Amino acid sequence: MKKRLRFLLSLVTAILFAVCMGVAFTPAVGAATFVASNLVHVPSGAAGMAVTPEIWTDYIIGNLFKDNEFLLHSVDESQYVIGGTVVHIPQAGSPSGVERNRTKLPATITRRRDIDITYALDEFTTDPRFIPNADTVELSYDKMSSCMTEDMMYLKQLTAEAMLYNWRPTYFIKGTKTKSSDYTVHGTGVRTGVSVEDFSKAKSIFNKWGIPKADRYVILPTEMYDQLCADVRSSQNDNLSAVYDNVTGELRKLEGFTIIERATALCASNSSLSAVSGQKYFKWTGNDLTYSVEDYVGIEGGKAADATAACLYGLFWHPTCVARAMGSTQMFNNEGDPTYYGDIYSFLQRLGGRARRADGKGVLGIIQEYSAS
């Protein structure tokens, strides 16, 4: 009812304004004014009776990384996307050898063997949306905005979870804060927490790997972030108290890592890790136990059961060591469907990523350690 009243008021105002313009100038000017005044609220590019797909594909592209800006701290490989579905990156092989003051002839002939990097983009599709009585652009736009807000929240969550899964690490450090049942989010038993000492260890590992010291990042699930903040608050070190804002409760940077808190990060069904010989970090004892995106979203939503020994983990990384790639964005629509008496819309987004270094360096996990008691 309110929408109809607003429309009638706008219509009457437009007519009165157009009449005044027609009297002051010419009827043609009045007519043009009336038309223009009724197009003001139409979305850019949608001046017609149907919803233009380009508007909503642009909407998805423009908002996909919103509230998930951590995804932008990576190398963009979108320019290598072929056909909107696959990333193909030609990569040169090893250079030929160089010898000073060569004495042995003939020289050994070598052939450069190029290695292409190829990976498929994940395909994300929304469930079709039914918009009843979508008779005009304005009505369709209002209804679509409401639906899209809800759909985009879930789409952004899933794409962010998927990218973290694609960036999952080869190597890990374990949280060293004393085990407690308070740190157990999934499963049963007790878990270790995150401490300042763990960040110092991560910094040391990155330094030994030769990772640039600028622009290092870490993403932590809320529970691990809270553990770290508690450790900082309890510290007697004045330098630590300076990096924690007691007013906002925010800890922005520690040991050179910019800290990003997120409701969820990654989770594994167990923290069964083996020490890497001569190093301060670990790797999986057997298979990678990280939950898939679908499994973890199901666990978070209460639709799937978690393992008894399930452990959260966060991610340290450098932007040059991970990549993202955006493929095609498409809108599918069936306007004026005679069986539904309305319009049906759905969207498809292709997105992918990877850890860039074959040796796994530049990405480091920080995982809880499980214990039954």
Disulfide bonds with the S-S distance in Angstrom:
none
